[in-house]
């Protein structure tokens, strides 16, 4: 499942800190959520076995 931060959050960060930082924050959030999803799938598989 893909996830990105809400547009209004991105725009707020961009207004306060600039486009470069807003993009990095968005990428970091997306990466973190992907890692959590991966770990959750691994844990679910372990529990099934």
C-alpha distance matrix in Angstrom:
0.0 3.8 6.5 10.2 13.3 15.2 17.7 20.7 19.8 19.5 22.7 24.5 23.8 24.9 28.0 29.0 28.2 27.7 25.1 24.9 24.1 21.6 19.7 19.9 18.7 15.6 14.9 15.8 13.6 10.5 11.9 12.7 9.4 8.1 11.4 11.3 8.3 10.3 13.4 12.4 11.8 15.1 16.8 16.0 17.4 20.4 21.1 21.1 23.6
3.8 0.0 3.8 6.9 10.5 12.5 14.7 17.8 17.0 16.2 19.4 21.4 20.6 21.4 24.7 25.8 24.9 24.2 21.5 21.4 20.7 18.2 16.2 16.7 15.7 12.3 11.8 13.2 11.2 7.8 9.9 11.5 8.7 7.8 11.5 12.0 10.0 12.0 15.1 14.7 14.6 17.6 19.4 19.1 20.5 23.2 24.2 24.5 26.8
6.5 3.8 0.0 3.8 6.9 9.2 11.7 14.6 13.4 13.0 16.4 18.0 17.3 18.5 21.6 22.5 21.9 21.5 19.2 19.3 18.3 15.5 14.1 14.7 13.0 9.7 10.1 11.3 8.6 6.0 9.2 10.1 7.3 8.1 11.7 11.7 10.6 13.2 15.7 15.3 16.1 19.0 20.3 20.3 22.2 24.6 25.3 26.0 28.5
10.2 6.9 3.8 0.0 3.8 6.4 8.5 11.4 10.2 9.4 12.7 14.5 13.8 14.8 17.9 19.0 18.4 17.9 15.6 16.1 15.1 12.0 10.9 12.0 10.3 6.7 8.2 9.9 7.3 5.8 9.5 10.7 9.0 10.4 13.6 13.9 13.6 16.2 18.4 18.3 19.5 22.1 23.4 23.6 25.6 27.8 28.6 29.5 31.9
13.3 10.5 6.9 3.8 0.0 3.8 6.4 8.4 6.6 6.6 10.1 11.2 10.8 12.4 15.1 16.0 15.9 15.9 14.3 15.2 13.6 10.3 10.4 11.6 9.0 6.2 9.2 10.1 7.3 7.7 11.3 11.6 10.4 12.8 15.5 15.3 15.7 18.5 20.2 20.1 21.7 24.3 25.1 25.5 27.9 29.8 30.3 31.6 34.1
15.2 12.5 9.2 6.4 3.8 0.0 3.8 5.5 5.4 6.4 8.8 10.1 11.0 12.5 14.5 15.9 16.6 16.6 15.1 16.8 15.5 11.8 12.5 14.4 11.9 9.4 12.6 13.8 11.0 11.3 15.1 15.3 13.8 16.1 19.0 18.5 18.5 21.6 23.3 22.7 24.4 27.2 27.8 27.9 30.4 32.5 32.7 33.8 36.6
17.7 14.7 11.7 8.5 6.4 3.8 0.0 3.8 5.4 5.0 6.1 8.5 9.9 10.3 12.1 14.3 15.2 14.5 12.9 15.3 14.6 10.8 11.5 14.3 12.4 10.0 13.3 15.2 13.2 13.4 17.0 17.8 16.7 18.7 21.7 21.6 21.7 24.5 26.4 26.1 27.5 30.3 31.2 31.3 33.6 35.8 36.2 37.2 39.9
20.7 17.8 14.6 11.4 8.4 5.5 3.8 0.0 3.8 5.4 5.1 6.1 8.7 9.7 10.4 12.3 14.1 14.1 13.4 16.2 15.0 11.4 13.3 15.7 13.4 11.9 15.6 16.9 14.7 15.8 19.3 19.6 18.7 21.2 23.8 23.4 23.8 26.8 28.4 28.0 29.8 32.5 33.0 33.3 35.8 37.8 37.9 39.2 41.9
19.8 17.0 13.4 10.2 6.6 5.4 5.4 3.8 0.0 3.8 5.4 5.1 6.3 8.5 9.9 10.8 12.1 12.7 12.4 14.4 12.5 9.1 11.4 13.1 10.3 9.4 13.2 13.8 11.7 13.5 16.7 16.6 16.2 19.0 21.2 20.8 21.7 24.6 25.9 25.7 27.8 30.2 30.7 31.3 33.9 35.6 35.8 37.4 40.0
19.5 16.2 13.0 9.4 6.6 6.4 5.0 5.4 3.8 0.0 3.8 5.5 5.2 6.1 8.6 10.0 10.4 10.1 9.0 11.1 9.8 6.1 8.0 10.3 8.4 7.2 10.9 12.3 11.0 12.3 15.4 16.1 16.1 18.3 20.7 21.0 21.8 24.3 25.9 26.2 28.0 30.3 31.1 31.9 34.1 35.9 36.6 38.0 40.4
22.7 19.4 16.4 12.7 10.1 8.8 6.1 5.1 5.4 3.8 0.0 3.8 5.5 4.9 6.1 8.6 9.9 9.3 8.7 11.8 11.1 7.8 10.1 12.9 11.5 10.7 14.2 15.8 14.8 16.0 19.1 19.9 19.9 22.1 24.4 24.8 25.5 28.1 29.7 29.9 31.7 34.0 34.9 35.5 37.8 39.7 40.2 41.6 44.1
24.5 21.4 18.0 14.5 11.2 10.1 8.5 6.1 5.1 5.5 3.8 0.0 3.8 5.4 5.2 6.3 8.5 9.4 10.2 12.9 11.3 8.5 11.8 13.7 11.6 11.9 15.5 16.3 15.1 17.2 20.1 20.2 20.4 23.1 25.0 25.0 26.3 28.9 30.1 30.3 32.4 34.6 35.1 36.0 38.5 40.1 40.5 42.2 44.6
23.8 20.6 17.3 13.8 10.8 11.0 9.9 8.7 6.3 5.2 5.5 3.8 0.0 3.8 5.5 5.2 5.8 7.0 8.0 9.9 7.7 5.4 9.0 10.4 8.5 9.6 12.9 13.4 12.9 15.3 17.7 17.9 18.8 21.3 22.9 23.2 24.8 27.1 28.2 28.8 31.0 32.9 33.5 34.8 37.1 38.4 39.2 41.0 43.2
24.9 21.4 18.5 14.8 12.4 12.5 10.3 9.7 8.5 6.1 4.9 5.4 3.8 0.0 3.8 5.5 5.4 4.4 4.9 7.8 7.1 5.0 8.1 10.4 9.8 10.4 13.4 14.7 14.8 16.5 18.9 19.8 20.7 22.7 24.6 25.4 26.7 28.8 30.2 31.0 32.9 34.8 35.8 36.9 39.0 40.6 41.5 43.1 45.2
28.0 24.7 21.6 17.9 15.1 14.5 12.1 10.4 9.9 8.6 6.1 5.2 5.5 3.8 0.0 3.8 5.9 5.9 7.7 10.9 10.2 8.7 11.9 14.0 13.2 14.0 17.1 18.2 18.1 20.0 22.5 23.1 23.9 26.2 28.0 28.5 29.9 32.1 33.5 34.1 36.1 38.1 38.9 40.0 42.2 43.7 44.5 46.1 48.4
29.0 25.8 22.5 19.0 16.0 15.9 14.3 12.3 10.8 10.0 8.6 6.3 5.2 5.5 3.8 0.0 3.8 6.2 9.2 11.2 9.5 9.0 12.6 13.8 12.6 14.4 17.3 17.6 17.7 20.2 22.3 22.5 23.7 26.2 27.5 28.0 29.8 32.0 32.9 33.7 36.0 37.7 38.3 39.7 42.0 43.2 43.9 45.9 48.0
28.2 24.9 21.9 18.4 15.9 16.6 15.2 14.1 12.1 10.4 9.9 8.5 5.8 5.4 5.9 3.8 0.0 3.8 7.1 8.1 6.2 7.0 10.4 11.0 10.6 12.8 15.2 15.5 16.3 18.8 20.4 20.8 22.5 24.7 25.8 26.7 28.6 30.5 31.4 32.6 34.8 36.2 37.1 38.7 40.8 41.9 42.9 44.9 46.8
27.7 24.2 21.5 17.9 15.9 16.6 14.5 14.1 12.7 10.1 9.3 9.4 7.0 4.4 5.9 6.2 3.8 0.0 3.8 5.6 5.8 6.3 8.8 10.3 10.9 12.5 14.5 15.7 16.8 18.6 20.2 21.4 22.9 24.7 26.1 27.4 29.0 30.6 32.0 33.3 35.1 36.6 37.8 39.3 41.1 42.5 43.7 45.4 47.3
25.1 21.5 19.2 15.6 14.3 15.1 12.9 13.4 12.4 9.0 8.7 10.2 8.0 4.9 7.7 9.2 7.1 3.8 0.0 3.8 5.6 5.1 6.1 8.6 9.9 10.5 12.2 14.2 15.4 16.5 18.2 19.9 21.2 22.5 24.4 25.9 27.1 28.6 30.4 31.6 33.1 34.8 36.2 37.5 39.2 40.8 42.1 43.6 45.4
24.9 21.4 19.3 16.1 15.2 16.8 15.3 16.2 14.4 11.1 11.8 12.9 9.9 7.8 10.9 11.2 8.1 5.6 3.8 0.0 3.8 5.5 5.3 6.4 8.8 10.1 10.8 12.4 14.5 15.6 16.6 18.4 20.3 21.3 22.7 24.6 26.0 27.2 28.8 30.5 31.9 33.2 34.8 36.4 37.8 39.3 40.9 42.4 44.0
24.1 20.7 18.3 15.1 13.6 15.5 14.6 15.0 12.5 9.8 11.1 11.3 7.7 7.1 10.2 9.5 6.2 5.8 5.6 3.8 0.0 3.8 5.4 5.0 6.1 8.6 9.8 10.4 12.2 14.2 15.2 16.3 18.3 19.9 21.0 22.5 24.3 25.6 26.9 28.5 30.3 31.5 32.8 34.5 36.2 37.4 38.8 40.7 42.3
21.6 18.2 15.5 12.0 10.3 11.8 10.8 11.4 9.1 6.1 7.8 8.5 5.4 5.0 8.7 9.0 7.0 6.3 5.1 5.5 3.8 0.0 3.8 5.5 5.1 6.2 8.7 9.9 10.6 12.3 14.2 15.4 16.7 18.4 20.1 21.2 22.7 24.4 25.9 27.1 28.8 30.5 31.7 33.0 34.9 36.3 37.5 39.2 41.1
19.7 16.2 14.1 10.9 10.4 12.5 11.5 13.3 11.4 8.0 10.1 11.8 9.0 8.1 11.9 12.6 10.4 8.8 6.1 5.3 5.4 3.8 0.0 3.8 5.5 5.1 6.2 8.6 10.0 10.6 12.2 14.2 15.6 16.6 18.4 20.1 21.2 22.6 24.5 25.8 27.2 28.8 30.4 31.7 33.2 34.8 36.3 37.7 39.5
19.9 16.7 14.7 12.0 11.6 14.4 14.3 15.7 13.1 10.3 12.9 13.7 10.4 10.4 14.0 13.8 11.0 10.3 8.6 6.4 5.0 5.5 3.8 0.0 3.8 5.5 5.1 6.1 8.6 9.9 10.4 12.1 14.3 15.3 16.4 18.3 20.0 21.0 22.5 24.3 25.8 27.0 28.5 30.2 31.7 33.0 34.6 36.3 37.8
18.7 15.7 13.0 10.3 9.0 11.9 12.4 13.4 10.3 8.4 11.5 11.6 8.5 9.8 13.2 12.6 10.6 10.9 9.9 8.8 6.1 5.1 5.5 3.8 0.0 3.8 5.5 5.1 6.1 8.6 9.8 10.5 12.3 14.2 15.4 16.5 18.4 20.0 21.1 22.5 24.4 25.8 26.9 28.5 30.4 31.6 32.9 34.7 36.5
15.6 12.3 9.7 6.7 6.2 9.4 10.0 11.9 9.4 7.2 10.7 11.9 9.6 10.4 14.0 14.4 12.8 12.5 10.5 10.1 8.6 6.2 5.1 5.5 3.8 0.0 3.8 5.5 5.2 6.2 8.6 9.9 10.8 12.4 14.4 15.5 16.6 18.4 20.2 21.2 22.7 24.5 25.8 27.0 28.8 30.5 31.7 33.2 35.1
14.9 11.8 10.1 8.2 9.2 12.6 13.3 15.6 13.2 10.9 14.2 15.5 12.9 13.4 17.1 17.3 15.2 14.5 12.2 10.8 9.8 8.7 6.2 5.1 5.5 3.8 0.0 3.8 5.5 5.1 6.1 8.5 10.0 10.5 12.3 14.3 15.4 16.5 18.4 20.0 21.2 22.6 24.4 25.7 27.1 28.7 30.3 31.7 33.4
15.8 13.2 11.3 9.9 10.1 13.8 15.2 16.9 13.8 12.3 15.8 16.3 13.4 14.7 18.2 17.6 15.5 15.7 14.2 12.4 10.4 9.9 8.6 6.1 5.1 5.5 3.8 0.0 3.8 5.5 5.1 6.1 8.6 9.9 10.6 12.3 14.3 15.3 16.6 18.3 20.1 21.2 22.5 24.3 25.9 27.0 28.6 30.4 31.9
13.6 11.2 8.6 7.3 7.3 11.0 13.2 14.7 11.7 11.0 14.8 15.1 12.9 14.8 18.1 17.7 16.3 16.8 15.4 14.5 12.2 10.6 10.0 8.6 6.1 5.2 5.5 3.8 0.0 3.8 5.5 5.1 6.2 8.6 10.0 10.6 12.3 14.3 15.5 16.5 18.5 20.1 21.1 22.5 24.5 25.8 26.9 28.7 30.6
10.5 7.8 6.0 5.8 7.7 11.3 13.4 15.8 13.5 12.3 16.0 17.2 15.3 16.5 20.0 20.2 18.8 18.6 16.5 15.6 14.2 12.3 10.6 9.9 8.6 6.2 5.1 5.5 3.8 0.0 3.8 5.5 5.3 6.2 8.7 10.0 10.6 12.3 14.4 15.3 16.6 18.5 20.0 21.1 22.7 24.5 25.8 27.1 29.0
11.9 9.9 9.2 9.5 11.3 15.1 17.0 19.3 16.7 15.4 19.1 20.1 17.7 18.9 22.5 22.3 20.4 20.2 18.2 16.6 15.2 14.2 12.2 10.4 9.8 8.6 6.1 5.1 5.5 3.8 0.0 3.8 5.5 5.1 6.3 8.7 9.9 10.6 12.4 14.2 15.5 16.6 18.4 20.0 21.3 22.7 24.5 25.9 27.4
12.7 11.5 10.1 10.7 11.6 15.3 17.8 19.6 16.6 16.1 19.9 20.2 17.9 19.8 23.1 22.5 20.8 21.4 19.9 18.4 16.3 15.4 14.2 12.1 10.5 9.9 8.5 6.1 5.1 5.5 3.8 0.0 3.8 5.4 5.2 6.3 8.7 9.9 10.7 12.3 14.4 15.4 16.5 18.4 20.1 21.2 22.6 24.5 26.1
9.4 8.7 7.3 9.0 10.4 13.8 16.7 18.7 16.2 16.1 19.9 20.4 18.8 20.7 23.9 23.7 22.5 22.9 21.2 20.3 18.3 16.7 15.6 14.3 12.3 10.8 10.0 8.6 6.2 5.3 5.5 3.8 0.0 3.8 5.4 5.0 6.1 8.5 9.8 10.4 12.3 14.2 15.2 16.3 18.4 19.9 20.9 22.5 24.5
8.1 7.8 8.1 10.4 12.8 16.1 18.7 21.2 19.0 18.3 22.1 23.1 21.3 22.7 26.2 26.2 24.7 24.7 22.5 21.3 19.9 18.4 16.6 15.3 14.2 12.4 10.5 9.9 8.6 6.2 5.1 5.4 3.8 0.0 3.8 5.5 5.1 6.2 8.7 9.8 10.6 12.4 14.2 15.3 16.6 18.5 20.0 21.2 22.9
11.4 11.5 11.7 13.6 15.5 19.0 21.7 23.8 21.2 20.7 24.4 25.0 22.9 24.6 28.0 27.5 25.8 26.1 24.4 22.7 21.0 20.1 18.4 16.4 15.4 14.4 12.3 10.6 10.0 8.7 6.3 5.2 5.4 3.8 0.0 3.8 5.4 5.0 6.2 8.6 9.9 10.6 12.3 14.2 15.4 16.5 18.4 20.1 21.4
11.3 12.0 11.7 13.9 15.3 18.5 21.6 23.4 20.8 21.0 24.8 25.0 23.2 25.4 28.5 28.0 26.7 27.4 25.9 24.6 22.5 21.2 20.1 18.3 16.5 15.5 14.3 12.3 10.6 10.0 8.7 6.3 5.0 5.5 3.8 0.0 3.8 5.4 5.1 6.1 8.6 9.9 10.4 12.2 14.2 15.2 16.4 18.3 20.1
8.3 10.0 10.6 13.6 15.7 18.5 21.7 23.8 21.7 21.8 25.5 26.3 24.8 26.7 29.9 29.8 28.6 29.0 27.1 26.0 24.3 22.7 21.2 20.0 18.4 16.6 15.4 14.3 12.3 10.6 9.9 8.7 6.1 5.1 5.4 3.8 0.0 3.8 5.5 5.0 6.2 8.6 9.8 10.5 12.3 14.3 15.3 16.5 18.6
10.3 12.0 13.2 16.2 18.5 21.6 24.5 26.8 24.6 24.3 28.1 28.9 27.1 28.8 32.1 32.0 30.5 30.6 28.6 27.2 25.6 24.4 22.6 21.0 20.0 18.4 16.5 15.3 14.3 12.3 10.6 9.9 8.5 6.2 5.0 5.4 3.8 0.0 3.8 5.4 5.2 6.3 8.7 9.9 10.7 12.5 14.4 15.5 16.9
13.4 15.1 15.7 18.4 20.2 23.3 26.4 28.4 25.9 25.9 29.7 30.1 28.2 30.2 33.5 32.9 31.4 32.0 30.4 28.8 26.9 25.9 24.5 22.5 21.1 20.2 18.4 16.6 15.5 14.4 12.4 10.7 9.8 8.7 6.2 5.1 5.5 3.8 0.0 3.8 5.4 5.0 6.1 8.5 9.8 10.5 12.3 14.2 15.5
12.4 14.7 15.3 18.3 20.1 22.7 26.1 28.0 25.7 26.2 29.9 30.3 28.8 31.0 34.1 33.7 32.6 33.3 31.6 30.5 28.5 27.1 25.8 24.3 22.5 21.2 20.0 18.3 16.5 15.3 14.2 12.3 10.4 9.8 8.6 6.1 5.0 5.4 3.8 0.0 3.8 5.4 5.1 6.1 8.6 9.8 10.5 12.3 14.4
11.8 14.6 16.1 19.5 21.7 24.4 27.5 29.8 27.8 28.0 31.7 32.4 31.0 32.9 36.1 36.0 34.8 35.1 33.1 31.9 30.3 28.8 27.2 25.8 24.4 22.7 21.2 20.1 18.5 16.6 15.5 14.4 12.3 10.6 9.9 8.6 6.2 5.2 5.4 3.8 0.0 3.8 5.4 5.1 6.2 8.6 9.9 10.6 12.5
15.1 17.6 19.0 22.1 24.3 27.2 30.3 32.5 30.2 30.3 34.0 34.6 32.9 34.8 38.1 37.7 36.2 36.6 34.8 33.2 31.5 30.5 28.8 27.0 25.8 24.5 22.6 21.2 20.1 18.5 16.6 15.4 14.2 12.4 10.6 9.9 8.6 6.3 5.0 5.4 3.8 0.0 3.8 5.4 5.1 6.2 8.7 10.0 10.8
16.8 19.4 20.3 23.4 25.1 27.8 31.2 33.0 30.7 31.1 34.9 35.1 33.5 35.8 38.9 38.3 37.1 37.8 36.2 34.8 32.8 31.7 30.4 28.5 26.9 25.8 24.4 22.5 21.1 20.0 18.4 16.5 15.2 14.2 12.3 10.4 9.8 8.7 6.1 5.1 5.4 3.8 0.0 3.8 5.4 5.0 6.2 8.6 10.0
16.0 19.1 20.3 23.6 25.5 27.9 31.3 33.3 31.3 31.9 35.5 36.0 34.8 36.9 40.0 39.7 38.7 39.3 37.5 36.4 34.5 33.0 31.7 30.2 28.5 27.0 25.7 24.3 22.5 21.1 20.0 18.4 16.3 15.3 14.2 12.2 10.5 9.9 8.5 6.1 5.1 5.4 3.8 0.0 3.8 5.4 5.1 6.2 8.8
17.4 20.5 22.2 25.6 27.9 30.4 33.6 35.8 33.9 34.1 37.8 38.5 37.1 39.0 42.2 42.0 40.8 41.1 39.2 37.8 36.2 34.9 33.2 31.7 30.4 28.8 27.1 25.9 24.5 22.7 21.3 20.1 18.4 16.6 15.4 14.2 12.3 10.7 9.8 8.6 6.2 5.1 5.4 3.8 0.0 3.8 5.5 5.1 6.4
20.4 23.2 24.6 27.8 29.8 32.5 35.8 37.8 35.6 35.9 39.7 40.1 38.4 40.6 43.7 43.2 41.9 42.5 40.8 39.3 37.4 36.3 34.8 33.0 31.6 30.5 28.7 27.0 25.8 24.5 22.7 21.2 19.9 18.5 16.5 15.2 14.3 12.5 10.5 9.8 8.6 6.2 5.0 5.4 3.8 0.0 3.8 5.5 5.2
21.1 24.2 25.3 28.6 30.3 32.7 36.2 37.9 35.8 36.6 40.2 40.5 39.2 41.5 44.5 43.9 42.9 43.7 42.1 40.9 38.8 37.5 36.3 34.6 32.9 31.7 30.3 28.6 26.9 25.8 24.5 22.6 20.9 20.0 18.4 16.4 15.3 14.4 12.3 10.5 9.9 8.7 6.2 5.1 5.5 3.8 0.0 3.8 5.4
21.1 24.5 26.0 29.5 31.6 33.8 37.2 39.2 37.4 38.0 41.6 42.2 41.0 43.1 46.1 45.9 44.9 45.4 43.6 42.4 40.7 39.2 37.7 36.3 34.7 33.2 31.7 30.4 28.7 27.1 25.9 24.5 22.5 21.2 20.1 18.3 16.5 15.5 14.2 12.3 10.6 10.0 8.6 6.2 5.1 5.5 3.8 0.0 3.8
23.6 26.8 28.5 31.9 34.1 36.6 39.9 41.9 40.0 40.4 44.1 44.6 43.2 45.2 48.4 48.0 46.8 47.3 45.4 44.0 42.3 41.1 39.5 37.8 36.5 35.1 33.4 31.9 30.6 29.0 27.4 26.1 24.5 22.9 21.4 20.1 18.6 16.9 15.5 14.4 12.5 10.8 10.0 8.8 6.4 5.2 5.4 3.8 0.0
